[in-house]
Amino acid sequence: MVREQIQARIDAMQVPDERSDVEQIWEIVRSWLVISRVVALVLMIILSEFTEEYLLMGISVSAWCIVIGIPVMIAISVFIILGDRSQKSAQEVEPSNVLKRPIMERR
């Protein structure tokens, strides 16, 4: 039973990937954007907690962390959304299973 499951997984890994190079590159870029968004959030929280007593131009450094961190997170999220939309529109333009001459009317 277990041996068959392992063999099925190994066989599934041997199947060639049907995605294009652009799709694979976008998945890598998207994963790095998601990771950087999480890192930005964690750094924003850590820096704002540890720098409450320091001032920069009359404002607490923790406030600066939030003022700078929130737009950075929004910008990263916008890039992810725009990339997903461009990939989705590219797939809708040229799907691989569309007939070139579909039957318009049956007789």
C-alpha positions as CSV (number, residue, x, y, z in Angstrom):
1,M,0.0,0.0,0.0
2,V,2.6,2.5,1.1
3,R,5.0,1.3,-1.6
4,E,2.3,1.9,-4.3
5,Q,1.7,5.5,-3.0
6,I,5.4,6.3,-3.1
7,Q,5.7,4.8,-6.5
8,A,2.7,6.9,-7.7
9,R,4.3,10.1,-6.3
10,I,7.6,9.3,-8.0
11,D,5.8,8.7,-11.3
12,A,3.9,12.0,-10.9
13,M,7.2,13.8,-10.5
14,Q,8.4,12.3,-13.8
15,V,5.5,13.8,-15.8
16,P,6.6,16.9,-17.7
17,D,5.3,20.2,-16.5
18,E,2.7,21.7,-18.9
19,R,3.2,25.3,-17.7
20,S,5.0,27.8,-19.9
21,D,8.2,29.6,-18.9
22,V,6.3,32.8,-18.2
23,E,4.0,31.0,-15.7
24,Q,6.9,29.4,-13.9
25,I,8.8,32.6,-13.6
26,W,5.7,34.4,-12.3
27,E,5.2,31.7,-9.7
28,I,8.8,32.2,-8.5
29,V,8.5,36.0,-8.5
30,R,5.1,35.8,-6.7
31,S,6.5,33.5,-4.0
32,W,9.3,36.0,-3.3
33,L,6.8,38.9,-3.2
34,V,4.6,37.0,-0.7
35,I,7.7,36.1,1.4
36,S,8.9,39.8,1.3
37,R,5.4,41.0,2.3
38,V,5.4,38.7,5.4
39,V,9.0,39.8,6.3
40,A,8.0,43.4,5.9
41,L,5.1,42.9,8.3
42,V,7.2,41.1,10.9
43,L,9.9,43.7,10.7
44,M,7.4,46.5,10.9
45,I,6.0,45.0,14.1
46,I,9.4,44.3,15.6
47,L,10.9,47.7,14.8
48,S,7.8,49.5,16.1
49,E,8.0,47.6,19.4
50,F,11.7,48.1,20.0
51,T,12.0,51.8,18.9
52,E,9.2,53.5,20.8
53,E,11.5,55.7,22.8
54,Y,13.6,57.1,19.9
55,L,12.6,60.2,18.0
56,L,13.3,61.1,14.4
57,M,12.2,64.6,13.2
58,G,10.0,64.9,16.2
59,I,8.1,61.7,15.6
60,S,8.7,58.3,17.3
61,V,10.6,55.8,15.1
62,S,7.9,53.3,15.7
63,A,5.4,55.6,14.0
64,W,7.9,56.0,11.1
65,C,8.0,52.2,10.8
66,I,4.2,52.1,10.5
67,V,4.1,55.1,8.1
68,I,6.7,53.5,5.8
69,G,5.7,49.9,6.3
70,I,2.0,50.1,5.5
71,P,2.6,51.7,2.0
72,V,5.3,49.1,1.3
73,M,2.9,46.2,2.1
74,I,0.2,47.8,0.0
75,A,2.6,48.3,-2.9
76,I,3.8,44.6,-2.7
77,S,0.1,43.5,-2.6
78,V,-0.7,45.6,-5.7
79,F,2.2,44.0,-7.6
80,I,0.9,40.6,-6.7
81,I,-2.6,41.4,-7.7
82,L,-1.5,43.0,-11.0
83,G,0.7,40.0,-11.8
84,D,-2.1,37.6,-11.1
85,R,-4.4,39.5,-13.3
86,S,-1.9,39.6,-16.2
87,Q,-1.4,35.9,-15.9
88,K,-5.2,35.3,-15.8
89,S,-5.7,37.5,-18.9
90,A,-2.9,35.7,-20.7
91,Q,-4.5,32.4,-20.1
92,E,-7.9,33.6,-21.2
93,V,-6.5,35.0,-24.5
94,E,-5.0,31.8,-25.6
95,P,-6.3,28.7,-23.9
96,S,-4.9,25.5,-25.2
97,N,-8.1,23.5,-25.5
98,V,-10.1,25.9,-27.7
99,L,-11.3,24.7,-31.0
100,K,-10.1,26.7,-34.0
101,R,-13.3,26.2,-36.0
102,P,-16.1,25.4,-33.6
103,I,-19.5,24.2,-34.8
104,M,-21.8,27.3,-35.0
105,E,-25.0,25.6,-36.0
106,R,-26.0,21.9,-35.9
107,R,-27.8,20.5,-38.8
